């Protein structure tokens, strides 16, 4: 079985989300809507996931996954998982990464570790 093509788009607003959904629908690919860095700290997980839900109500017929960047905050990563995020990105040094990965896996989600750039 061939793997479904996907595209990842970082969205900041409704216009960007709708545009990404329309493009993904035209291309017939899975769309991963990614939050801006550390959105959970700045605007909140609920804001980002509501933005995605509103955009999906405007543009239907697209397979969509959400990727929420929680930065270094374990509580915000948990919040994103509890609210239904498909992927939660956390900073590499987070001490609770293993526990978060177990919780995510049990929910059918996953944790992505953000690596610090090498200098």
N, C-alpha and C positions, 0 to 999 in steps of 0.2 A: 504494500500500500504506500502511495506517495505521500510525503509529508506536505501538509497545507502551507502554502506561502503565507508569510505574515509581514506586516509593516508596523513599526513602532513610531508613534508621534507624541511628542511632549506638547500638552495643551495648557493654555493659560486662561482661556475664556470660551464662551459658547460658540463664537464664530469659528474658532480654530477646531473645536470638537466636531462641529457640523461639517466643516470642510474635510476633515480627516475621514469621517464616516462616509461621506459621499464618494471620496476617492477610493476607499477600501471596497465599497459596494461595487463601483465600476470595475475594479480590478479583481473582484471575487476573492479577496484574501482576508485572513484573520487580522483584525486591528487590535493592537495593544496601545491603549491610551495611557500615557505616562504622565504623572504629575511633575510639576517643577520640583527642583531639589528642595527637600525639607518642607514640603507643602503642609505636612501634618502639623508642624510647629507654627507655621505662619498663618495659614488660613483654616486649617482643620481638615481632618479626613472626611467628615460629613460634607463639607463644602465641595470637595473634589468629586466624591462619589455621586452627589446630587447633580453636579454639572454633567457628569457622564450620563446619568439616568435621563436628564432633560434632553440632552442631545440625541440619545437613543430613541426618545419619543418622537423627535422630529424626523430622524432618518432611520428607517427600519430595514431589516433584512441584512444585517451585518453581524458577523461573529466578532464579539468584542471581549477583551480582557482588560482589567484595570491594574495598573502598577502604581502603587503609592510609595513615595519616598518619605520615610519616617525619620531620617537622619540618625542621631545617636539615641533617640528616646524609646526605650523599651515599652513604656506605657502607650505611646502613640502607635507603635507597631502593633501592639495587642488590639488597640482600638480599630486600626485598619482591618485587621483580620476579623474582628467581631462584626464589623460593618459589611463584610463580604468582599474585600479586595482580593483579587486573584493572586497578585504578587505584591510583596512588601519589601522594599529595599531598605537595608539598614547599614549603618557604618560598620566597618570591619572590626573595630575593637570592642563591640558590644559584648559584655560578659554573658548575657542571656541568649546569645544567638542559637545555641543548641536547643534550648527549651522552646524558643520561638519556632525553630524549624520543625520540631515535633508537633507543636500545636497546629502549625500551618498544614503539615502533611495530613493530620487527622481531619482537617476541614477541606481538603482537596485544593489547598492553596500552596504557595511556596514562598520562601524567603530568598532574596537575592542579596548577597554581600557586596557592598560598595568598597572597593579597594582604593586605598590612597595612592595617588600617582607617584611613581618613582622619580626621584630627582637626579 
